[in-house]
């Protein structure tokens, strides 16, 4: 008899202090857990034997840590805090604003809440029921309500003040649950009534909407490996099987505390990010990766997938499709994929693979292939698992054909550097970034035409490695051959 208990701990906004995470890890390990998983809503999971639950309950209670066992009644608050300083544009939304909002939540939400920067595409916009999206006006937010168990979205008619987010979220939740017959799992909903009930006798700070919400074009940033963050680094760690060894995470927490890194960040892509790594401390992080054999060089077409939490079948299907994509050398830039079994799981992606039972699947995509939009077009139905990759590759090809058609022949814009056979370029040995003198390096202020040998000093624009880590490679079609 399987008496396993799945423990879920919410990490509001996907951020956790290194010391707090270490305490959770110790308690999980003492209860017999060996690995941690992260969820699509930036939460934390681990599994224990049922007989360990009573003792763990006492320890978590004494530590002031809320949890759920084999349940998901209280969804985690999702935020784009993780993108701050590395994946977003400069604006008013900073660390302190996020923290102030999180601290004002004096209740455990039953509705899914997203609090995101409108300039980034790393955290999802509309996977919550209450989606607060930062506007261009300092400390004011758009609110997009997706009613529970529906795809009906209501745009709140005014901007919401930062400090009012927890209060208005609580009132909306109370109104919806007190009037389920009107606002919960209904085919039609009177949004003006909701607005009236929420606003009655309450004095929220609002501002008129002068510009409608505009979603940015989707582009998933590469969120793995060592990367520059100003004069420091950030490190992203992804695990193919979604399992993070507790001992690995303990060492990460210890090193954070030793090097005065206060927080760790959980991404909606089930990965871990560490920011503000000092250049002098980078070798220490490399030692941890070496010790636990952590690979940080996964292909982009493996990182742009969403699968349901704790779903072995979904993960296996993803791994199968990623292998087939790799064999076909498939381009998936500006696309993302999602594998869904539950029809209302809240996951998002450009291309959606839905399990319809009996080993048959439906393939769909969003109207404009932006995963943050909700208009979905069915592409193929009744597809077997063995034929999925064929149809997915055809759909990807169709996406790029549409992109090409949107570019006029006389357009100056080039989306990808042309590849010319027989040209020698230089490649960073650490992160595989290419320096091609035909294009120079805009990030480092190097114009086109400057030969690599003519650079007096140079560092990789992605990982910061020095010039001597670059090796000459011969570009032949889509392949590189080392020349020295």
C-alpha positions in Angstrom: 0.0 0.0 0.0 1.4 3.4 -1.0 1.3 5.6 2.1 3.4 8.4 0.7 2.6 12.0 1.6 3.4 14.9 -0.8 4.3 18.0 1.2 3.7 21.4 -0.4 5.2 24.6 1.0 4.3 27.9 -0.6 7.2 30.4 -1.2 5.3 33.7 -1.8 6.5 35.3 -5.0 9.0 32.6 -5.6 11.6 34.1 -3.2 13.0 32.5 -0.1 15.7 33.6 2.3 18.7 31.2 2.2 18.4 30.5 6.0 14.6 29.8 5.7 15.1 27.4 2.9 17.9 25.6 4.8 15.6 25.1 7.7 12.9 23.6 5.4 15.6 21.3 3.9 16.7 20.1 7.4 13.2 19.3 8.4 12.5 17.5 5.1 15.6 15.5 5.4 14.9 14.5 9.0 11.5 13.3 7.8 13.2 11.0 5.2 13.0 13.1 2.1 16.0 13.1 -0.3 14.9 15.4 -3.0 13.0 18.7 -3.5 10.8 19.6 -6.5 9.7 23.1 -7.5 6.3 23.8 -9.0 4.9 25.9 -11.8 3.6 28.4 -9.2 7.0 28.7 -7.6 6.2 26.4 -4.7 8.2 23.6 -3.1 7.4 19.9 -2.9 8.9 16.9 -1.1 7.7 13.4 -0.4 7.8 11.5 2.9 6.4 8.2 4.3 3.0 8.7 5.9 4.2 7.6 9.4 6.6 10.6 9.4 3.9 13.2 9.0 2.9 13.6 12.7 6.5 14.4 13.7 7.0 16.7 10.7 3.8 18.5 11.5 5.1 19.4 14.9 8.5 20.6 13.6 6.9 22.7 10.8 4.4 24.2 13.3 7.2 25.1 15.7 9.1 26.7 12.8 6.1 28.7 11.8 6.0 27.1 8.3 2.6 26.5 6.7 2.2 23.4 4.6 -0.3 21.1 2.9 -0.1 17.3 2.7 -1.6 15.7 -0.5 -3.6 18.8 -1.0 -3.5 22.1 -2.9 -6.2 24.2 -1.4 -4.0 27.3 -1.1 -2.2 28.2 -4.3 1.1 30.1 -4.1 1.4 33.7 -5.1 3.3 33.9 -8.4 5.5 36.9 -9.1 8.1 38.2 -11.5 10.4 39.2 -8.6 12.8 36.6 -10.0 13.2 38.6 -13.2 14.1 41.9 -11.4 17.5 43.1 -12.6 18.2 40.4 -15.1 15.2 39.7 -17.4 13.1 43.0 -17.3 13.5 46.6 -18.4 14.4 49.4 -16.0 11.2 50.8 -14.4 9.7 51.7 -11.0 9.0 48.1 -9.9 11.9 47.1 -7.6 12.6 44.6 -4.8 11.2 46.8 -2.1 7.8 47.1 -3.9 7.4 43.4 -4.2 8.4 42.8 -0.5 6.0 45.5 0.7 3.1 43.9 -1.2 3.9 40.3 0.0 4.2 41.6 3.6 0.7 43.1 3.5 -1.0 39.7 2.8 -2.6 38.9 6.1 -4.5 35.8 4.9 -3.9 32.7 2.8 -5.4 33.2 -0.6 -7.7 30.6 -2.1 -7.6 32.2 -5.5 -4.5 32.1 -7.6 -2.7 35.5 -7.6 -0.1 36.7 -10.0 1.9 39.9 -9.4 4.1 40.6 -12.5 6.1 43.2 -14.3 4.5 44.1 -17.6 7.9 44.4 -19.3 9.1 40.9 -18.8 8.0 37.5 -20.3 9.7 35.1 -17.9 6.8 34.9 -15.4 3.3 34.3 -16.7 0.7 37.1 -16.9 -2.7 35.3 -16.8 -2.3 31.9 -15.1 -3.8 33.4 -11.9 -7.4 34.2 -11.1 -6.3 37.7 -10.0 -3.5 39.0 -12.3 -1.9 42.2 -11.2 0.3 43.6 -14.0 2.5 46.6 -13.4 1.6 49.7 -15.5 3.9 52.5 -16.7 2.5 54.7 -13.8 4.6 54.3 -10.7 3.0 52.0 -8.1 -0.2 51.3 -10.1 -1.3 48.1 -11.6 -3.7 46.7 -14.1 -6.0 44.0 -12.8 -7.1 41.1 -15.0 -9.6 38.8 -13.4 -10.0 35.2 -14.7 -13.0 33.8 -12.9 -12.4 30.5 -11.2 -12.8 27.4 -13.4 -13.6 29.5 -16.5 -11.8 31.2 -19.3 -13.8 34.4 -18.8 -11.4 37.4 -18.3 -12.5 40.8 -16.9 -10.4 43.9 -17.1 -10.8 46.0 -14.0 -11.7 49.5 -15.2 -9.1 51.3 -13.1 -5.5 51.0 -12.0 -4.9 49.5 -8.5 -2.4 51.1 -6.0 0.5 48.8 -4.9 -0.4 48.8 -1.2 -4.1 48.0 -2.0 -3.3 44.8 -3.9 -3.6 42.4 -0.8 -6.8 44.2 0.4 -8.6 44.3 -2.9 -7.6 40.7 -3.6 -9.1 39.6 -0.3 -12.4 41.4 -0.9 -12.7 40.0 -4.5 -12.1 36.5 -3.1 -14.7 37.0 -0.4 -17.3 38.3 -2.9 -16.6 35.4 -5.3 -16.9 32.7 -2.7 -19.9 34.3 -1.1 -21.6 34.4 -4.6 -20.5 31.2 -6.3 -23.7 30.9 -8.3 -22.8 34.2 -10.0 -19.0 34.2 -10.2 -17.6 30.7 -9.8 -17.6 28.1 -12.6 -20.3 29.9 -14.5 -20.8 30.0 -18.3 -21.7 33.7 -18.2 -20.7 36.3 -15.6 -21.9 39.9 -14.8 -18.6 41.6 -14.2 -20.2 45.0 -13.5 -22.0 43.3 -10.6 -18.7 42.1 -9.2 -17.2 45.5 -9.5 -20.2 47.0 -7.7 -20.0 44.5 -4.9 -16.2 44.9 -4.4 -16.2 48.7 -4.6 -19.2 49.3 -2.3 -18.4 51.2 0.9 -14.6 50.7 0.3 -12.0 53.3 -0.3 -9.3 51.9 -2.5 -6.8 54.2 -4.1 -7.3 54.1 -7.9 -6.2 55.9 -11.0 -7.9 56.0 -14.4 -6.5 53.9 -17.2 -5.0 56.2 -19.8 -3.3 53.5 -21.9 -4.7 50.0 -22.4 -2.6 47.0 -21.3 -0.2 46.0 -24.0 1.5 42.6 -23.8 5.1 42.4 -24.9 6.1 39.9 -27.6 7.1 36.6 -26.0 10.7 35.7 -25.8 11.8 33.2 -23.2 15.3 34.3 -21.9 17.9 31.6 -21.4 17.7 31.0 -17.7 20.5 28.6 -17.0 24.2 28.8 -16.3 26.4 31.6 -15.2 25.4 35.0 -16.6 26.5 38.6 -16.1 24.4 40.9 -13.8 26.1 44.2 -14.0 29.5 43.7 -12.3 28.3 40.5 -10.7 26.9 37.2 -11.9 23.7 35.2 -11.5 23.4 31.4 -11.8 20.5 29.4 -13.1 20.1 25.7 -12.3 17.6 23.4 -14.2 17.2 19.7 -13.5 15.9 17.5 -16.3 14.1 15.2 -14.0 12.8 18.1 -11.8 14.6 16.7 -8.8 17.0 18.8 -6.7 19.0 16.7 -4.2 18.5 18.1 -0.7 22.2 17.9 0.0 22.9 20.0 -3.1 20.4 22.6 -2.0 21.9 22.6 1.5 25.3 23.4 0.1 23.8 26.2 -2.0 22.1 27.7 1.0 25.3 27.5 3.1 27.3 29.2 0.3 24.7 31.9 0.0 25.0 32.6 3.7 28.8 32.5 3.6 29.0 35.0 0.7 26.2 37.2 2.0 23.6 36.3 -0.6 20.3 36.7 1.2 17.8 35.1 -1.1 17.2 32.4 -3.6 14.6 32.5 -6.4 12.3 29.8 -7.8 11.2 30.3 -11.4 7.8 29.3 -12.9 10.0 27.0 -15.1 10.8 24.9 -12.1 14.4 26.1 -11.9 16.5 27.8 -9.2 18.3 31.2 -9.6 20.9 32.7 -7.4 21.6 36.4 -8.0 24.4 38.8 -7.0 27.3 36.4 -7.1 30.6 38.2 -6.7 33.2 37.5 -9.4 35.7 36.3 -6.7 33.1 33.8 -5.5 32.3 32.3 -8.8 34.8 29.4 -8.4 33.1 28.4 -5.2 29.8 28.0 -7.1 31.7 26.0 -9.8 32.9 23.7 -7.2 29.4 22.9 -6.0 28.3 22.2 -9.6 31.3 19.9 -10.1 30.7 18.1 -6.8 27.1 17.2 -7.7 27.7 16.8 -11.5 25.2 19.6 -12.3 24.9 20.2 -16.0 24.2 23.8 -16.9 24.3 23.5 -20.7 20.9 22.3 -21.7 19.5 23.2 -25.1 17.0 26.0 -25.3 14.4 23.7 -26.9 14.4 21.7 -23.6 14.1 24.7 -21.3 10.9 26.2 -22.9 8.5 23.5 -21.6 5.8 23.6 -19.0 4.4 20.3 -17.6 1.9 19.8 -14.8 3.4 19.5 -11.3 4.0 15.9 -10.0 2.9 14.4 -13.3 5.2 11.5 -14.3 3.4 10.9 -17.6 3.7 14.5 -18.6 7.4 14.6 -17.8 8.1 11.4 -19.7 6.2 12.8 -22.7 8.2 16.0 -22.6 11.5 14.1 -22.4 10.5 12.0 -25.4 9.6 15.0 -27.5 12.7 16.9 -26.5 14.8 13.9 -27.6 13.0 13.9 -31.0 13.4 17.7 -31.3 17.1 17.3 -30.6 17.5 14.6 -33.2 15.8 16.9 -35.8 17.8 19.9 -34.7 14.5 21.8 -34.4 14.4 25.5 -33.9 12.0 26.6 -31.2 13.1 30.2 -30.6 10.2 32.4 -29.4 8.0 29.4 -28.8 7.1 27.5 -25.6 5.3 24.2 -25.1 3.0 22.9 -22.5 1.8 19.3 -21.7 -1.6 19.2 -20.0 -3.7 16.4 -18.6 -6.1 18.5 -16.5 -8.2 20.9 -18.6 -8.0 23.7 -16.1 -4.4 23.4 -14.8 -3.6 27.0 -15.5 -0.4 26.2 -17.4 0.5 28.4 -20.4 2.4 28.0 -23.6 2.5 28.9 -27.3 1.8 25.3 -28.3 -0.5 23.2 -26.1 -0.4 19.4 -26.0 -3.6 18.1 -24.3 -3.9 14.5 -23.2 -7.4 13.3 -24.4 -7.0 9.7 -23.1 -6.4 6.4 -24.8 -2.9 7.5 -25.8 -4.4 10.2 -28.0 -3.5 13.9 -27.9 -4.8 17.2 -29.2 -2.4 19.9 -30.4 -3.4 23.5 -30.2 -1.7 26.9 -30.2 -2.5 30.4 -29.1 -3.8 32.7 -31.9 -0.6 34.6 -32.2 1.8 32.1 -30.6 2.2 34.4 -27.6 1.7 32.1 -24.5 0.3 35.0 -22.5 -2.8 35.3 -24.7 -5.9 33.2 -24.3 -7.3 32.7 -27.8 -6.5 29.1 -28.7 -6.7 27.4 -32.1 -7.0 23.6 -32.4 -4.3 22.4 -34.9 -4.6 18.6 -34.8 -6.8 16.1 -32.9 -6.6 12.3 -32.2 -2.8 12.3 -32.5 -0.9 9.3 -31.1 2.1 9.8 -28.9 4.4 8.4 -31.6 3.2 10.9 -34.1 3.2 14.0 -31.9 6.7 15.2 -32.9 5.9 15.0 -36.6 2.9 17.4 -36.2 4.7 19.6 -33.7 7.6 20.1 -36.1 5.2 20.9 -38.9 3.5 23.5 -36.6 6.9 25.0 -35.7 7.7 25.3 -39.4 4.4 27.0 -39.9 5.2 29.5 -37.2 8.5 30.5 -38.8 6.9 30.7 -42.2 4.4 33.2 -40.8 7.2 35.1 -39.3 9.0 35.3 -42.6 5.8 36.4 -44.4 5.5 39.3 -42.0 8.9 40.7 -43.1 8.8 42.6 -46.4 11.6 41.7 -48.9 13.1 45.2 -48.6 13.1 45.3 -44.8 16.4 46.1 -43.2 15.7 44.1 -40.0 17.6 40.8 -39.8 16.4 38.4 -37.1 19.2 35.9 -37.5 22.8 36.4 -38.7 23.4 34.7 -42.1 25.8 31.8 -42.0 28.5 31.7 -44.6 30.5 28.5 -45.2 34.2 28.7 -44.5 34.2 31.7 -42.1 36.3 31.5 -39.0 34.7 32.8 -35.9 35.7 32.6 -32.2 33.7 30.7 -29.6 33.7 31.0 -25.8 34.7 27.7 -24.3 32.7 28.3 -21.2 29.2 29.3 -22.6 29.7 28.7 -26.4 28.9 32.4 -27.3 30.2 33.3 -30.7 32.2 36.4 -31.7 31.9 37.1 -35.4 33.9 40.1 -36.7 31.2 40.6 -39.3 28.8 41.7 -36.6 31.1 42.8 -33.8 29.7 43.0 -30.3 27.2 45.7 -29.5 27.1 44.8 -25.8 30.8 45.6 -25.5 30.7 48.6 -27.8 32.6 46.8 -30.6 31.4 47.8 -34.1 31.1 45.4 -37.1 34.4 44.7 -38.9 36.8 44.5 -35.9 38.8 41.3 -36.1 39.2 39.2 -33.0 42.9 39.5 -33.1 42.6 43.3 -33.0 40.8 43.3 -29.6 43.3 44.4 -27.0 41.1 43.2 -24.2 37.7 41.4 -24.4 35.3 39.5 -22.2 32.3 37.4 -23.1 29.1 39.4 -23.1 27.2 36.4 -21.7 29.4 34.8 -19.0 32.2 37.4 -18.6 35.0 35.0 -19.5 38.3 36.5 -20.7 39.5 36.7 -24.3 41.8 33.7 -23.9 38.8 31.4 -23.4 37.7 32.0 -26.9 38.8 29.4 -29.5 38.7 29.7 -33.3 36.1 27.6 -35.0 35.3 27.2 -38.7 31.6 27.9 -39.6 30.4 25.4 -42.1 26.6 25.7 -42.7 25.0 25.0 -39.4 28.0 23.3 -37.9 31.2 24.5 -36.2 34.6 22.7 -36.5 37.4 23.6 -34.1 40.5 24.8 -36.0 42.9 24.9 -33.1 
